């Protein structure tokens, strides 16, 4: 049985990919601040976690752009330097596990043409994107040390009620269900929302490629390639919930990428993967999940 390490295994993606991997026969180790299993910024704890592993899915990070802007030093230490340290530890290990690095659409910055292909110029506009850009460069350079690496770029993953309360789609859906106002930071901001079920299946497909020795995979998007404005997303949530909650418009933040749709073709060509849950369908599923949770709490 092969052992895989998931850094940040208590996060949204980690929680959903772990059972899929276990069903495939992998043994899962985790390192995460949430359950006190370790801190990736601590080299000795990271080395202990990596020991005995055949593969690593590196998800741990300061995971919100807004958090990164509030504490850029912590973001750089966690997202950039700890990732660099992980690769150095792997290079010096006996098993030399493969490494799947989690990156983000934020590395593209604001693109003039949509949808964005993976080969587009990388121009991050915030510290979060800059740290992911550094991570990607280090990941590709690590191949020179004989490490098999791959990069997956996530885009607005959602779909679980147990997510950060201020993430946009969970916030919309929860507030719609609870008849509370929905706040939108930029009505026309356009995003490529990706449901967690599709995301987890895409990560699994990448793991299977790495585990059979596939090398030199290019960076790959996992996204549906469907643009949805924040206003449209809010309206979908209200419609699904049958809610008359008020929509409040707030000023957008100057460090946010405001428009992004990704080209999903590469994932299908290389992995046979495509998203099956549209943003409208996913929002409806999330609203239903919040309704079920609210009914359960009221019993």
N, C-alpha and C positions, 0 to 999 in steps of 0.2 A: 504494500500500500504506500503510495506516494504522499508525502506531507507538503501541504501548501501553507504559506504564511499570508494572512490578510492583515495588512496594517490598516487601522481604522475599521476593524471588523464590526464595531457597534454602530457605525453610521448607516445611512439609508441603503446605499448600494451593498455594503458589506453584509448587512443583515439578510438581504435578499439573494445574494450570490452564494452564501455559505451552504444553505440546504441543497441547492442545485449541484454544487460540487460534491457534497457528501453522498448524494444519490449516485454520482458517477464513480464513487469508490475512493475519493480523496479523503485524507485526514487533514483537518483544518486546525491551524494554530492562529492565534490572534494577538495583536498588541494594540491597545487602545487606552486612552486616559479615562474613558467613561467607566470602564470596569476595573480600573487599576491593574490591568495586565501589562502595562509598560508605557514608556514615553519614547517616541521615535527620536526625540532630540537628545536622548541620553545614549551615547554610543555603546556602553556596555550592555544596557537593556536591549538595545536593538540587535547587537551581536548575539546575545542569548536567544532572542526570538528567531533569528535567521538560522541558527545552528540546526542542522538536521533536515532542512527544508529543500525540496526539489524545485519549488517555484514560489514566486512572490507576487502578490497582487497589491500594489502600493496605492492605497486610497487615503491614508491618513493625511490630514492637512488642516490648516485654517481654511474652512470650507466656504466661507461667505466673503464676497467682495467687500461688503460694508464692514465686516470685522477686520479685514486686512487693512482697510483705510484707517480704521481707528487705532490699529497697532501694527504699523508696517514692519517694525523690527521683529516682532513675533512671527509675522507672516513669512518674512524672509528666512528666519531661523528654521521654521517648521517646514515650509513648502519647498524651499530651495536647498538650504545647507543640510538639513536632515536627509533629504533625498540624495544629495551628493554623498553623504556619509554612508547611506545604505548601499549605494553602488560600489563604493570602495571596500566595504565589508564583504560584499558578494565576490568582488574580484580576488580577494585574498582567501576565500573559503575553499574547502576541498571539493564540495559538491557543485559549486558554481551554479546555483539555481537560476532559472530564467526569471526575468523581471518584467511584469506588465505595469507600466506607469500610467497613472490617471492624470490626464491633462484636461484642458477646458477650451470652450469656444472663446474665452476671454483673450487668448493669445492672438487672435486675429484683429482685435480692436475694431474700429469702425471701417467696414469695407464698402467700397463704392458700388460693387456689383454683387447681387444676390441671385441665386444661392451661392454660397462660398464653397469652393473645392478645397480639399486638404492641402493642395500645393500653392494656395494663395500666399501672398506675402504676409509674414507675421509681424504685427504692429501693435503690441499691447499698449493700453492707455492707462492702466492702473497697476498697483503693486502686486495684486493677485495675478494678473496676467503676466507681468514681468517675471515673477517667481516660477510660474509654469513654463515660461519660455526658457528660463535657465535650466529647469528640470529636464526639458526635452533635449536641449543641447547636450547635457551631461549623459542622458540616456543613450543617445546615438554614439557619443564618444566612447561609452563603456563597451561598445561592440569591439573596439580595438583591443580590449583586454580579454576577449574571448567570451564575453557574457552575451547570452541571447536575450535581447530586449525587444519590447514593443511598446507603442504609445497609443492610448485610446483617448479621444477627446469627447468629453461629455457636454451636453447642452441642456440646461434647465430640466434636470431629472426631477420627477414628482410622482405622486401616486399613493402616498401613505399618510394616514392621519397622525402617525407617530414621527413627525418631521419637525424641523424648526418652525415654531409658531408663526414667525414673521416671513417665512418663504411665501412668495406671491400666490401660487395656486392653492396651497393649503389654507392660507389666510382668506383668500376669496371664498373658497368652498365652506370653510367653517363659519365665517361671518354670514354668508348667505343662509346657511342652515339655522343659525342662531338669530337671524333677523337683525344683525348689526350692520353698520355702514361698511362699505368696501372702499378702501383708499387706493387710488391709482397714482403712482408716480410716473406720469407720462402716458396719456391716453393712447398715443400712436406708437409707443415702443413695441417692437415686433420681435418675437422670439420663436424658437423651434423647440417646443416643449416635448420631452421624451418620457414616456411612462416607465416606471421602474421595472415592470415585468418585461418589457422589451429590452431595457438596458441590461438587466441581469442575464437574459438569454444571449445578448451580444457579447458580454464579458465571457460567458461560458464558451462561446464559439472561439474567441481569441485564446483562451486558456488551452483549448483542445489543439489549436494550431501550434502553440508554443510547446506543448507537451509531446508532440510527435516530432519536434525538432525543426519546425519551420523557422527559418532565419531571415533577417533583413525585411521583415514586414514594414511597410510604410505606416505612417500615422493614419489612424482610421477614425472617422466620425461614427457615432452611434446616435442616430436621430431620424425622425420621419421625413424631414425635408418639407415640412408644412409650417408656413408662417401664421402666427396668431398674435394680434395686437393685445395689449393688456385690457383694453376696453372690450374687445370681443371675448376674451377669457372671462372677464367679470360678468358679461351678459350671459355667457353659457352657464356660469355658476348660478346666477339668479334664476334662469330658466329651469335648470335641472332641479333646483330646490323649491321652485314655485314661490320664490321670495320677492318681496317688494322692498328689500333693503335699499337704502340710498347709496349712490356712487359718489364719492368725494374725490375731486381732482387735486393732487398735490404737485409741487414742483419736482421735476426730475433731478437726479443727482448728477453732477458734472463728471464724476468718475465712472459712470455706468456706460457700457456699450448699449446703445439704444435700439439697434436693428441688426438682427442676425437670422438667416436661414441657411442651413448647411445642405450641401449636395450629398445624398445618401448612397450614391452609386457604388463607391469603392467597397463599402461593407458588404453589399450584395455580391459584387464580383469576386471578392477574396474570401468571404466567410459564408456566403449564401444566406446572409442575415438581412432582414428588413423589418421595420417597425410595423406592427399590426394594430396598434391602438392609436387612433387619431386623438389630437388634443381635445376635441369636443367629446369623444367617447370617454377619454380618461378623466376629464372634469366631471362628467356624469357619474362615473364610478367612484370618484373621490367624494362627491356630494353624498351619494348613497352610503358610503362608509361612515361619514360624519353623522348622517341621520341615524344609522344603526347604533353608533356609539352613544349618541345623545339619548336615544330611547333606552339603551341599556343602563345608562347612568341615572335615568329617571325612575327606574323600577324600584 
